[in-house]
Amino acid sequence: MGVLDHISDMFDCSSQHSKHKRRKQLQTVEIKVKMDCEGCERKVRRSVEGMKGVSSVTIEPKQHKLTVVGYVDPEKVVARVAHRTGKKAEIWPYVPYDVVAHPYAQGVYDKKAPAGYVRRDDFQTNQLARASSTEVRYTTAFSDENPAACVVM
């Protein structure tokens, strides 16, 4: 590091060492935590509600999903849930079925995924072509999950 770099760092006004801290952005953090009963649900909710910056906490026990909205850091929320509850916690690993570029890609499906979701796989998703809206319409028209689907099959 040269002398000019050192001097410019000394007089730099945009340094992170200023008195004003940058405020975190409002985020929605989705976490996968196994919850078997109402007691587990309550324990998970209480572990996050007391965190600084948390605006709201939503729990979907059937999907084992915790949604935290607020000015928080996602890694800190996951660490806090894991530490306070003693349960394994991870960032929500699933994406909606229609968002995946090509839903029939190998290695994307997970038997534990909730209905309508597939496991997030960023590497394969970026390489595949996006399904067109007509293709999605035809696949959902003959889907078993669609109550108004064609009965010819």
C-alpha positions as CSV (number, residue, x, y, z in Angstrom):
1,M,0.0,0.0,0.0
2,G,1.5,3.3,-1.1
3,V,1.6,6.6,0.7
4,L,-1.1,8.1,-1.5
5,D,-3.4,5.2,-0.7
6,H,-2.8,5.7,3.0
7,I,-3.5,9.4,2.9
8,S,-6.6,9.0,0.8
9,D,-7.9,6.4,3.3
10,M,-7.3,8.8,6.2
11,F,-9.3,11.6,4.6
12,D,-12.0,9.3,3.1
13,C,-15.4,10.5,4.3
14,S,-17.3,7.4,3.1
15,S,-15.4,5.1,5.4
16,Q,-17.3,2.5,7.4
17,H,-15.8,3.8,10.6
18,S,-18.1,6.8,10.7
19,K,-20.5,7.5,13.5
20,H,-23.6,6.7,11.5
21,K,-24.2,3.0,11.0
22,R,-25.8,1.8,7.8
23,R,-29.3,0.6,8.4
24,K,-30.1,-2.9,7.3
25,Q,-32.6,-3.4,4.5
26,L,-36.1,-4.8,5.2
27,Q,-35.9,-8.5,4.4
28,T,-38.1,-11.5,4.3
29,V,-36.1,-14.5,5.6
30,E,-37.6,-18.0,5.1
31,I,-36.1,-20.8,7.2
32,K,-36.8,-24.5,7.3
33,V,-37.1,-25.8,10.9
34,K,-38.7,-29.1,11.8
35,M,-41.7,-28.5,14.1
36,D,-43.7,-31.5,15.3
37,C,-46.1,-30.0,17.8
38,E,-47.5,-26.6,19.1
39,G,-44.8,-26.6,21.7
40,C,-42.1,-26.7,19.1
41,E,-43.9,-24.0,17.1
42,R,-44.1,-21.7,20.2
43,K,-40.4,-22.3,21.0
44,V,-39.3,-21.4,17.5
45,R,-41.6,-18.3,17.5
46,R,-40.2,-17.1,20.8
47,S,-36.6,-17.6,19.8
48,V,-37.0,-15.1,17.0
49,E,-39.6,-12.6,18.3
50,G,-37.1,-11.0,20.7
51,M,-34.5,-10.3,18.1
52,K,-33.7,-6.7,17.4
53,G,-35.2,-5.5,14.0
54,V,-37.9,-8.2,13.7
55,S,-41.2,-6.8,12.4
56,S,-43.3,-10.0,12.1
57,V,-43.0,-13.8,12.5
58,T,-45.1,-16.3,10.5
59,I,-45.0,-20.0,11.0
60,E,-46.4,-22.7,8.7
61,P,-46.0,-25.9,10.7
62,K,-47.1,-28.3,8.0
63,Q,-44.4,-27.1,5.7
64,H,-41.9,-26.7,8.6
65,K,-41.4,-23.1,7.5
66,L,-40.6,-20.0,9.5
67,T,-40.9,-16.6,7.8
68,V,-39.3,-13.6,9.5
69,V,-39.8,-10.0,8.2
70,G,-37.7,-7.2,9.5
71,Y,-34.3,-5.4,9.4
72,V,-32.3,-8.5,10.1
73,D,-29.4,-10.5,8.8
74,P,-30.5,-13.9,7.5
75,E,-27.4,-15.8,8.8
76,K,-28.0,-14.3,12.3
77,V,-31.6,-15.4,12.3
78,V,-30.7,-19.0,11.3
79,A,-28.0,-19.1,14.0
80,R,-30.3,-17.8,16.6
81,V,-33.1,-20.3,15.8
82,A,-30.6,-23.1,15.9
83,H,-29.0,-22.0,19.1
84,R,-32.2,-21.2,21.1
85,T,-34.2,-24.2,20.0
86,G,-31.5,-26.8,19.5
87,K,-33.1,-27.7,16.2
88,K,-31.4,-27.9,12.8
89,A,-32.3,-24.7,10.9
90,E,-31.4,-23.7,7.3
91,I,-32.4,-21.1,4.8
92,W,-35.6,-22.3,2.9
93,P,-34.2,-24.6,0.2
94,Y,-37.3,-24.8,-2.0
95,V,-38.7,-22.6,-4.8
96,P,-42.2,-22.7,-6.3
97,Y,-42.6,-25.3,-9.1
98,D,-43.5,-22.7,-11.8
99,V,-40.3,-20.6,-11.1
100,V,-37.9,-23.4,-12.0
101,A,-36.7,-23.0,-15.6
102,H,-37.4,-26.6,-16.6
103,P,-39.2,-28.6,-13.9
104,Y,-38.1,-32.0,-15.2
105,A,-34.3,-31.5,-14.6
106,Q,-32.6,-34.4,-12.8
107,G,-31.5,-33.8,-9.3
108,V,-33.9,-31.0,-8.6
109,Y,-36.7,-33.0,-7.0
110,D,-36.8,-33.7,-3.3
111,K,-39.3,-36.2,-1.8
112,K,-39.4,-34.0,1.3
113,A,-40.4,-30.9,-0.6
114,P,-43.8,-29.5,0.2
115,A,-46.5,-29.7,-2.5
116,G,-45.9,-27.3,-5.3
117,Y,-42.2,-26.8,-4.5
118,V,-38.9,-28.2,-5.8
119,R,-35.5,-28.0,-4.3
120,R,-33.5,-24.9,-5.2
121,D,-30.7,-25.8,-7.5
122,D,-29.0,-22.6,-8.8
123,F,-26.4,-24.3,-10.9
124,Q,-28.8,-26.3,-13.1
125,T,-31.5,-23.6,-13.1
126,N,-29.2,-21.0,-14.7
127,Q,-28.2,-23.4,-17.5
128,L,-31.6,-24.5,-18.6
129,A,-34.1,-22.6,-20.8
130,R,-37.1,-21.0,-19.2
131,A,-40.4,-22.8,-19.9
132,S,-42.8,-20.8,-22.0
133,S,-46.2,-19.8,-20.8
134,T,-47.9,-22.1,-23.3
135,E,-45.8,-25.0,-22.1
136,V,-46.7,-24.3,-18.5
137,R,-50.4,-24.1,-19.5
138,Y,-50.3,-27.5,-21.2
139,T,-48.5,-29.2,-18.4
140,T,-50.9,-27.8,-15.8
141,A,-53.9,-28.7,-17.9
142,F,-53.1,-32.4,-17.5
143,S,-51.7,-32.2,-14.0
144,D,-53.1,-34.5,-11.2
145,E,-53.0,-31.5,-8.8
146,N,-55.3,-29.4,-11.0
147,P,-59.0,-30.2,-10.0
148,A,-60.2,-28.8,-13.4
149,A,-57.8,-30.9,-15.4
150,C,-58.7,-33.0,-18.4
151,V,-60.0,-36.5,-17.4
152,V,-59.0,-38.2,-20.6
153,M,-55.8,-39.5,-19.1
